[in-house]
Amino acid sequence: MKTPHRESVLSRSARILEAFSQEEPALTVSEIARRAGLHVATASRLVAEMVGHGFLSRDVDRRVRIGVRLWELVTRASPTLSLRDTAMPFMEGVHDVVGHHVQLGVLDGEDVLFLERLSAPNAVINYTRIAGRLSLHASSSGLVLLAYGPTSVKEAVLSGPLIAYTSATPAAPARLRAVLAEVRQQGYAYCPGYVHQEALGIAAPVRGAEGAVVAALSVIVPNESSAHAVVPVVRTAARGISRALSAPPTGESRPDGNESAT
């Protein structure tokens, strides 16, 4: 497949990294070249360089996968690391109560990107995973992020194709606008059977220091009427994460002039 003659090495390298997925974490050089739209010789040369830097690694059968060095650099500098670390104790508390899935998602383009997920054996079906994505209009986390997100994102989603995962998915623009208004009015998303008929998602907004919604905390539980009892648990935990994100770091002065405890 031909690529632009003046395309940068960085652009080609980015396409190589994007060729991998959680379903297929190890690929041959030929597979990488095909998915990245590169000539095999070009892909082979770039892969060799990236292996040399530790960004990629080779298995004993010569298949290529993402390298540990890349994971190290991303983790060290990730802008979502403090959000995840702050949220984790609250997520663990919610997980102890619900015994199913607890997730933390952020807005990324026109998707919800999941930073963390806690699960359990025999938990209800759930299509999400860490570093996985879902459509904003169908998931409880996505609806919270869309309801409180930029107008430009709302309009882009509303004007684009809306996939109906089930008959309950708000896949018509008028229905989606009504659902978003309801989320803003009640302060949480309640989504019975939106992605899978057996599963129900509940999500609440997590706010940063400036008060803007920076993430969504959600649970995926069985689609039963008793799930309403979980709503206060999710909302309380989301508010707890929000307060923790807004708290000054240890040792810094508070607005009243006193210092935080050390």
LUMDRENRO-402398 format. One record per residue (C-alpha): residue in three letters; z, y, x. Coordinates in Angstrom, 3 decimals. Layout:
N
    r        zz        yy        xx
  Ala         Z         Y         X
...
***
This chain:
262
    r        zz        yy        xx
  Met     0.000     0.000     0.000
  Lys    -0.948     3.421     1.394
  Thr     1.687     6.076     1.959
  Pro     1.263     9.804     2.653
  His     0.136    10.312     6.279
  Arg     2.694    13.054     6.935
  Glu     5.601    11.308     5.251
  Ser     8.739    11.572     7.352
  Val    10.493     8.659     9.009
  Leu    13.589     9.548     6.972
  Ser    11.680     9.196     3.695
  Arg    10.342     5.803     4.749
  Ser    13.789     4.676     5.886
  Ala    15.275     5.778     2.552
  Arg    12.743     3.656     0.672
  Ile    13.646     0.685     2.848
  Leu    17.329     1.056     1.933
  Glu    16.427     1.416    -1.747
  Ala    14.559    -1.896    -1.633
  Phe    17.853    -3.811    -1.702
  Ser    19.798    -4.561    -4.866
  Gln    22.978    -6.356    -5.829
  Glu    20.860    -9.164    -7.277
  Glu    18.810    -9.443    -4.069
  Pro    20.935    -8.221    -1.128
  Ala    18.860   -10.056     1.513
  Leu    15.086    -9.651     1.891
  Thr    12.332   -10.594     4.300
  Val    10.462    -7.842     6.111
  Ser     7.393    -8.584     3.973
  Glu     9.427    -8.151     0.798
  Ile    10.872    -4.893     2.104
  Ala     7.405    -3.606     2.983
  Arg     6.086    -4.424    -0.491
  Arg     9.021    -2.817    -2.318
  Ala     9.027     0.256    -0.071
  Gly     5.251     0.704    -0.239
  Leu     4.843     0.383     3.530
  His     2.541    -1.566     5.818
  Val     4.309    -4.631     7.200
  Ala     3.973    -3.374    10.795
  Thr     5.565    -0.039     9.856
  Ala     8.338    -1.731     7.931
  Ser     8.975    -4.152    10.775
  Arg     9.296    -1.335    13.306
  Leu    11.623     0.740    11.139
  Val    13.748    -2.266    10.205
  Ala    14.161    -3.125    13.894
  Glu    15.337     0.418    14.645
  Met    17.747     0.421    11.713
  Val    19.138    -2.954    12.798
  Gly    19.680    -1.462    16.256
  His    21.761     1.323    14.731
  Gly    23.715    -1.084    12.527
  Phe    22.321     0.355     9.300
  Leu    20.720    -3.028     8.591
  Ser    21.553    -6.509     9.840
  Arg    19.670    -9.809    10.164
  Asp    20.868   -13.189     8.924
  Val    20.317   -16.353    10.948
  Asp    17.171   -16.987     8.874
  Arg    15.855   -13.507     9.839
  Arg    16.349   -12.093     6.363
  Val    17.543    -8.486     6.359
  Arg    20.493    -6.945     4.520
  Ile    22.466    -3.668     4.506
  Gly    24.581    -3.394     7.652
  Val    28.321    -2.900     7.921
  Arg    27.804     0.280     9.949
  Leu    26.111     1.971     6.984
  Trp    28.989     0.950     4.705
  Glu    31.449     2.373     7.246
  Leu    29.730     5.753     7.423
  Val    29.284     6.049     3.669
  Thr    32.908     5.131     3.006
  Arg    34.209     7.521     5.629
  Ala    32.366    10.535     4.246
  Ser    32.086     9.659     0.554
  Pro    32.763    12.645    -1.754
  Thr    34.034    10.189    -4.386
  Leu    36.622     8.522    -2.147
  Ser    39.517    10.820    -3.104
  Leu    38.598    10.487    -6.796
  Arg    38.646     6.709    -6.581
  Asp    41.883     6.621    -4.579
  Thr    43.574     8.997    -7.020
  Ala    42.420     7.029   -10.037
  Met    43.246     3.550    -8.787
  Pro    47.009     3.467    -9.598
  Phe    46.273     4.647   -13.151
  Met    43.455     2.136   -13.507
  Glu    45.763    -0.661   -12.422
  Gly    48.291     0.430   -15.043
  Val    45.652     0.382   -17.783
  His    44.409    -2.984   -16.583
  Asp    47.897    -4.441   -16.879
  Val    47.891    -3.394   -20.550
  Val    44.369    -4.317   -21.677
  Gly    43.717    -7.364   -19.500
  His    39.938    -6.849   -19.618
  His    37.710    -4.337   -17.796
  Val    38.769    -0.881   -16.571
  Gln    36.103     1.365   -15.034
  Leu    35.654     4.738   -13.367
  Gly    32.237     6.368   -13.722
  Val    30.609     9.631   -12.647
  Leu    27.457    11.456   -13.688
  Asp    24.505    10.895   -11.370
  Gly    21.196    12.245   -12.606
  Glu    20.629    10.790   -16.069
  Asp    22.844     7.743   -15.492
  Val    26.513     6.927   -15.247
  Leu    27.317     5.514   -11.802
  Phe    30.388     3.279   -11.619
  Leu    32.639     3.864    -8.617
  Glu    35.232     1.220    -9.402
  Arg    35.906    -1.615   -11.817
  Leu    38.892    -3.851   -12.387
  Ser    38.348    -7.078   -14.296
  Ala    40.055   -10.369   -15.100
  Pro    39.163   -14.022   -15.642
  Asn    37.791   -14.679   -19.128
  Ala    37.390   -10.942   -19.814
  Val    34.856    -9.893   -22.441
  Ile    31.207    -9.616   -21.370
  Asn    30.411    -6.473   -19.381
  Tyr    27.106    -5.431   -17.801
  Thr    28.584    -2.867   -15.421
  Arg    29.535    -3.387   -11.794
  Ile    30.688    -1.304    -8.844
  Ala    27.786     0.903    -7.674
  Gly    25.939    -0.113   -10.828
  Arg    24.363     2.204   -13.390
  Leu    24.001     2.417   -17.160
  Ser    22.181     4.759   -19.496
  Leu    24.267     7.753   -20.517
  His    23.503     7.401   -24.237
  Ala    24.648     3.778   -24.544
  Ser    27.908     3.438   -22.590
  Ser    31.282     4.934   -23.463
  Ser    31.605     6.477   -19.981
  Gly    28.077     7.834   -20.196
  Leu    28.677     9.427   -23.589
  Val    31.783    11.214   -22.300
  Leu    29.913    12.495   -19.253
  Leu    26.946    13.511   -21.394
  Ala    29.115    15.244   -24.008
  Tyr    30.815    17.415   -21.392
  Gly    27.896    17.594   -18.952
  Pro    25.231    20.208   -18.258
  Thr    22.984    21.229   -21.142
  Ser    19.922    20.437   -19.034
  Val    21.009    16.799   -18.719
  Lys    21.708    16.539   -22.462
  Glu    18.269    17.868   -23.329
  Ala    16.555    15.616   -20.792
  Val    18.280    12.539   -22.218
  Leu    17.635    13.572   -25.821
  Ser    13.948    14.173   -25.139
  Gly    13.430    10.974   -23.198
  Pro    13.210     7.367   -24.361
  Leu    16.528     6.054   -25.712
  Ile    16.835     2.303   -25.263
  Ala    18.518     0.394   -28.087
  Tyr    20.579    -2.345   -26.466
  Thr    21.857    -3.399   -29.898
  Ser    21.486    -2.148   -33.463
  Ala    24.632    -0.037   -32.887
  Thr    23.277     1.894   -29.895
  Pro    22.720     5.598   -30.724
  Ala    19.030     5.434   -29.824
  Ala    17.776     8.218   -32.107
  Pro    18.173    11.871   -30.999
  Ala    19.859    12.976   -34.254
  Arg    22.338    10.108   -34.087
  Leu    23.060    10.761   -30.411
  Arg    23.724    14.463   -31.067
  Ala    26.202    13.479   -33.786
  Val    27.955    11.011   -31.475
  Leu    28.243    13.622   -28.716
  Ala    29.722    16.136   -31.150
  Glu    32.250    13.530   -32.232
  Val    33.207    12.804   -28.621
  Arg    33.848    16.485   -27.953
  Gln    35.821    16.861   -31.192
  Gln    38.124    13.871   -30.727
  Gly    38.288    13.918   -26.924
  Tyr    37.131    10.350   -26.283
  Ala    34.243     7.941   -26.896
  Tyr    34.675     4.855   -29.056
  Cys    31.654     2.572   -28.848
  Pro    31.763    -0.731   -30.741
  Gly    28.852    -2.966   -29.788
  Tyr    26.749    -0.224   -28.187
  Val    25.680    -2.317   -25.169
  His    26.660    -5.809   -26.327
  Gln    27.721    -6.825   -29.812
  Glu    30.844    -8.609   -28.567
  Ala    32.100    -5.710   -26.430
  Leu    33.635    -2.343   -27.281
  Gly    33.870     0.579   -24.860
  Ile    36.488     3.325   -24.953
  Ala    36.286     6.235   -22.507
  Ala    38.112     9.497   -21.890
  Pro    37.251    12.455   -19.652
  Val    38.819    12.992   -16.237
  Arg    39.004    16.642   -15.209
  Gly    39.106    18.146   -11.733
  Ala    41.129    21.023   -10.369
  Glu    38.853    23.593   -12.038
  Gly    39.085    21.917   -15.436
  Ala    35.534    20.572   -15.472
  Val    34.948    16.916   -16.341
  Val    34.294    15.070   -13.078
  Ala    34.498    11.449   -14.224
  Ala    35.132     9.129   -17.148
  Leu    37.800     6.456   -17.356
  Ser    36.807     3.583   -19.619
  Val    37.809     0.132   -20.774
  Ile    35.616    -2.657   -22.118
  Val    37.480    -4.877   -24.559
  Pro    36.538    -7.311   -27.347
  Asn    34.837    -5.670   -30.315
  Glu    37.750    -5.962   -32.721
  Ser    39.492    -3.495   -35.025
  Ser    42.716    -3.834   -33.001
  Ala    40.985    -2.050   -30.097
  His    41.996     1.298   -31.601
  Ala    45.457     0.673   -30.149
  Val    43.962     1.006   -26.655
  Val    42.735     4.578   -27.200
  Pro    46.091     6.281   -26.371
  Val    46.407     4.145   -23.234
  Val    43.014     5.272   -21.927
  Arg    43.540     8.931   -22.833
  Thr    46.997     9.039   -21.249
  Ala    45.722     7.493   -18.019
  Ala    42.752     9.888   -17.897
  Arg    45.102    12.848   -18.277
  Gly    47.287    11.397   -15.530
  Ile    44.329    11.190   -13.153
  Ser    43.363    14.754   -14.084
  Arg    46.861    16.038   -13.282
  Ala    46.869    14.167    -9.986
  Leu    43.496    15.650    -9.024
  Ser    44.772    19.144    -9.836
  Ala    48.034    18.804    -7.900
  Pro    48.175    20.655    -4.559
  Pro    48.233    18.442    -1.458
  Thr    51.650    17.571    -0.084
  Gly    53.104    20.445     1.900
  Glu    50.957    23.164     0.323
  Ser    52.511    26.001    -1.621
  Arg    52.522    25.806    -5.401
  Pro    51.710    28.838    -7.570
  Asp    55.449    29.528    -7.987
  Gly    55.814    29.933    -4.247
  Asn    57.668    26.679    -3.693
  Glu    56.314    23.979    -1.466
  Ser    55.510    20.473    -2.539
  Ala    57.937    17.770    -1.572
  Thr    57.089    15.900     1.617
***
